[in-house]
Amino acid sequence: MSVIVRPAEEADADDIVDLWKSFVGFLAPTDDRYEAREGAYGKWRDYFLNRMVDAEHATLFVAEDDEELVGVIEARITGGHPVFKVSKHGHVYGHFVKEGHRGKGVGRMLLQAAEAWFEGKDLPYYRVDVLSWLPEVEQMYEDAGLEHAEWTMEKFLDG
């Protein structure tokens, strides 16, 4: 396995959509809120092409193995807080590695690419949200030096 991580290019759009379909296929069986909405993939493709390619505030990295995309990570800059001293910082979204390539360091390579991008933007820190039912992913982030900062709690409402 000779995986390389590189910035995504316009020509990758369809393959990235396929990765997103796999990501939905991974998440949705556990929680149907992660099922794709009607037209979601076309909207995501348009968002990638029109808002992420060559953008200052966001980028997408892909992991490629023998000309096949096997992983993806989105890195975005998010604003500060109007009251608190929370400064502009990075946020990781859509970090996904295809089955068969997990546990081989691909996710970590993608995270390192995002972190280097954040450092190049002179950001003081970055965040990533981890679904509570993915302890192996939480462990990967902890192994990469990330620390717990907040907990998100939910309650389903009747009606």
C-alpha positions as CSV (number, residue, x, y, z in Angstrom):
1,M,0.0,0.0,0.0
2,S,1.5,3.3,-1.1
3,V,-0.9,5.9,0.0
4,I,-0.3,9.6,-0.7
5,V,-2.2,12.5,0.7
6,R,-2.7,15.5,-1.5
7,P,-5.0,18.5,-1.9
8,A,-8.2,17.6,-3.8
9,E,-8.5,18.9,-7.3
10,E,-11.5,19.7,-9.4
11,A,-11.0,16.5,-11.4
12,D,-11.5,14.5,-8.1
13,A,-15.1,15.8,-7.6
14,D,-16.9,12.6,-8.7
15,D,-14.5,10.3,-6.8
16,I,-15.0,12.5,-3.7
17,V,-18.8,12.2,-4.0
18,D,-18.3,8.4,-4.1
19,L,-16.3,8.7,-0.9
20,W,-19.1,10.7,0.7
21,K,-21.6,8.0,-0.4
22,S,-19.4,5.5,1.4
23,F,-19.3,7.8,4.5
24,V,-23.1,8.0,4.5
25,G,-23.2,4.2,4.2
26,F,-20.9,3.9,7.2
27,L,-22.8,6.4,9.4
28,A,-26.5,5.9,8.4
29,P,-27.0,2.3,9.6
30,T,-26.2,3.4,13.2
31,D,-28.2,6.7,13.1
32,D,-30.7,7.5,10.4
33,R,-30.1,11.2,10.9
34,Y,-27.0,10.7,8.8
35,E,-28.8,9.5,5.8
36,A,-28.3,11.7,2.7
37,R,-31.1,14.1,1.8
38,E,-32.6,14.1,-1.7
39,G,-30.0,15.7,-4.0
40,A,-27.4,15.9,-1.3
41,Y,-24.5,14.5,-3.4
42,G,-25.1,17.0,-6.3
43,K,-25.2,19.8,-3.7
44,W,-22.0,18.6,-2.1
45,R,-20.3,18.3,-5.4
46,D,-21.3,21.9,-6.3
47,Y,-20.1,23.1,-2.8
48,F,-16.7,21.4,-3.3
49,L,-16.2,22.9,-6.8
50,N,-17.5,26.4,-6.1
51,R,-16.6,27.0,-2.5
52,M,-13.6,24.8,-1.7
53,V,-11.3,24.6,-4.7
54,D,-8.6,27.3,-4.2
55,A,-10.5,28.8,-1.2
56,E,-8.8,30.7,1.5
57,H,-11.1,29.5,4.3
58,A,-11.3,25.8,3.5
59,T,-9.6,22.9,1.8
60,L,-10.1,19.2,1.2
61,F,-7.3,16.6,1.3
62,V,-7.7,13.2,-0.3
63,A,-5.7,10.0,0.3
64,E,-4.9,8.1,-2.9
65,D,-3.8,4.5,-3.2
66,D,-2.9,3.4,-6.7
67,E,-5.0,6.1,-8.4
68,E,-8.1,5.3,-6.2
69,L,-9.2,7.7,-3.6
70,V,-9.5,5.9,-0.2
71,G,-9.9,8.8,2.2
72,V,-10.9,12.4,2.6
73,I,-10.7,15.2,5.2
74,E,-12.2,18.7,5.1
75,A,-10.4,21.5,6.9
76,R,-12.1,24.8,7.5
77,I,-11.4,28.1,9.3
78,T,-14.1,29.2,11.6
79,G,-14.6,32.6,13.2
80,G,-14.0,33.7,16.7
81,H,-16.7,34.4,19.3
82,P,-18.2,37.9,19.8
83,V,-18.0,37.7,23.6
84,F,-15.3,35.2,24.6
85,K,-11.7,35.2,23.6
86,V,-12.2,32.2,21.4
87,S,-10.2,33.1,18.3
88,K,-10.4,32.0,14.7
89,H,-9.5,28.4,14.6
90,G,-9.6,25.3,12.4
91,H,-12.3,22.7,12.3
92,V,-12.1,19.2,10.8
93,Y,-15.1,17.9,9.0
94,G,-15.9,14.8,7.0
95,H,-12.8,12.8,8.0
96,F,-13.4,9.4,6.4
97,V,-11.3,6.4,5.3
98,K,-12.7,3.5,3.2
99,E,-13.1,0.1,4.8
100,G,-10.1,-2.0,4.0
101,H,-7.8,1.0,4.4
102,R,-8.7,1.8,8.1
103,G,-6.2,1.0,10.8
104,K,-3.3,1.5,8.4
105,G,-2.4,5.1,9.2
106,V,-4.4,6.7,6.4
107,G,-6.7,8.6,8.8
108,R,-3.7,9.9,10.6
109,M,-2.0,11.0,7.4
110,L,-5.1,12.9,6.4
111,L,-5.2,14.6,9.9
112,Q,-1.6,15.5,9.6
113,A,-2.2,17.2,6.3
114,A,-5.1,19.2,7.7
115,E,-3.0,20.2,10.8
116,A,-0.2,21.4,8.5
117,W,-2.7,23.5,6.6
118,F,-4.0,25.0,9.8
119,E,-0.5,25.8,10.9
120,G,0.2,27.4,7.6
121,K,-2.9,29.7,8.2
122,D,-1.3,30.6,11.6
123,L,-4.3,29.3,13.6
124,P,-3.8,28.7,17.3
125,Y,-5.7,25.4,17.4
126,Y,-8.2,23.2,15.6
127,R,-11.2,21.1,16.6
128,V,-12.9,17.9,15.5
129,D,-16.3,16.5,16.5
130,V,-16.3,12.8,17.2
131,L,-19.5,10.8,17.3
132,S,-19.8,9.1,20.7
133,W,-20.4,5.7,19.2
134,L,-17.0,5.7,17.5
135,P,-14.5,5.1,20.3
136,E,-11.8,3.8,17.9
137,V,-11.9,7.2,16.1
138,E,-11.8,9.0,19.4
139,Q,-8.7,7.0,20.3
140,M,-7.0,7.9,17.0
141,Y,-7.5,11.6,17.7
142,E,-6.2,11.2,21.3
143,D,-3.2,9.3,19.9
144,A,-2.6,12.3,17.6
145,G,-2.5,14.6,20.6
146,L,-6.0,16.0,20.6
147,E,-7.7,16.5,23.9
148,H,-11.3,16.6,25.1
149,A,-12.6,20.2,25.1
150,E,-16.4,19.9,25.2
151,W,-19.2,17.4,25.3
152,T,-22.2,17.6,23.1
153,M,-25.3,16.2,24.7
154,E,-28.7,15.5,23.1
155,K,-32.2,14.7,24.1
156,F,-34.9,13.6,21.6
157,L,-38.1,15.5,22.0
158,D,-41.6,14.0,21.6
159,G,-43.5,15.6,18.9
